[in-house]
Amino acid sequence: MGAAIEARAVRKHYRGAERPALDGFDLRVEAGTVCALLGRNGAGKTTAVRILTTLLDFDDGAATVAGHDVRSGGDGVRRAIGLVGQNAAVDEILGGRANLVLFGRLRGLSKTAARDRAAELITRFGLDNAAGRAVGTYSGGMRRRLDLAASLVVPPSVLFVDEPTTGLDPDARREVWATVRRLVDDGVTVLLTTQYLEEADELADHVAMLRDGRVVLEGSPAELTSLVGDTRVEATFGSPADAAAAARVARPHAVGPVHVTGASVAVPVADAAAVTRLCAALAGAGVAPVDLAVRRPTLDDVFTHVNTEGAR
């Protein structure tokens, strides 16, 4: 389908700052996918979003969004995108429906078209029962859904979402995740920044990890987690002697060193079938674990690796 977002060697240095905010930032996001931009505070995530949405100029490099050059074709970029910032952009005094009508009018829709679009989005985002209430009375999840709806009054081909669920409770976060997935099902390309690794794992087709203003590691969540280790079976036994015996049984089924710590054993395995074989071997040897868990690498492990091991 081609790239909906592409940045090449983008550089941005704020006046007075010791280091560039972006220092050779490269990114390619395929159309119809979700890309999560991850990094510690100060890594350059928000600067990248502000540049790609034409809110901030940059010093060097090139970038295109929805086929438009960010620097020379800013009007085209702005017509093609939606942006949901960290803070809700809606009016707290107006009701949800009135907010969406207002956004429609500001985007050039007629009164009738704005009302029709607002009614459609209110229903789509499950806000019918609160459509007339002041937004100031909404829960965090409802406000975030309304904010997303406002960004879609004129349907974008690319949606930028900066920290979509910061400060929301788990239920509200799941509501927002479901909303983002529905947008992608409709063909919208989404670039989101987030500080929640599980959010990226849940939503993203592609993950780009930033450090010091550049992407240092990228790929699908599965590809990235495979880089930092194997799936491990972690088992606890009744005594150190049983753990030592279990380790001897486990070694033929391991894809790396088996670690024994007191009465606990950690066994790296290749796949789920190896877990099954290992459990059968332990049972056959009469060495039953008191507790057993399978731990797969997560994006948290990748994030730690990137920021402590200097992956490039």
Helices and strands as residue ranges (DSSP letters): E 3-12, E 22-30, E 34-38, H 45-52, E 60-65, E 68-69, H 74-80, E 81-84, H 96-106, H 111-124, G 128-130, G 135-137, H 140-151, E 158-162, H 170-185, E 189-193, H 197-203, E 206-211, E 214-219, H 221-226, E 231-236, H 240-250, G 251-253, E 259-261, E 264-269, H 272-284, E 291-295, H 299-309
